[in-house]
Amino acid sequence: MADEKESKEEVKRKDIEEVGLTRRELEIELVESKAKIVELEAKTKTTLTGSQFLTIVLVGPLFLAFVTLGVLIVWKTTSKPAEIAPHLDIILVAFAIFANPVTAAAGVIVGMMQDDVKKKNGESVSS
């Protein structure tokens, strides 16, 4: 049993000698590697800031209403075309007007996401 321990110790020493690094250098390299791993893990995590959360909470119902209105227009138009046909032009105008703030909100959210990705990657953020 003691021979096995000694032989394992000798193998470890030979491996270290072959690499040409001392125990202290290996420990330093290990600590640096662990720090780099922690840094990379931190970059991959996604978190929401307060302003992003509020934007999603305030804009979320706008998107939901927009999609619901679109579904209702298609559903009612296909199921009861005689009742909807006289009012379809007004409905579509309302839908088109409603599309502007939804598109603007989507642009703001996508812009915020792009800025966050650029910050994480270390690129310069242009306003």
HUZI-V663349 format. One record per helix or strand of 2 or more residues. SS is the DSSP state (H for helix, E for strand). FROM is the first residue (numbers start at 0). TO is the last residue. If there is no record, write none. Layout:
# HUZI-V663349
[[SS,FROM,TO] [SS,FROM,TO]]
This chain:
# HUZI-V663349
[[H,1,18] [H,22,43] [H,49,78] [H,80,120]]
